[in-house]
Amino acid sequence: MPAKTPSRNKNGSSRVERQRRLQRIIFVVFAVIIILSWIISLVVAI
């Protein structure tokens, strides 16, 4: 199965791909915020 088929499905899959990328970015940012707040709370507790 080819990785990219821009000629076959251009207007449908690009939106889904962008949404998936946005979801991944939001998830990463959320995880980083949680880890940073956890580290800060640990530093404050010590």
Helices and strands as residue ranges (DSSP letters): H 13-45
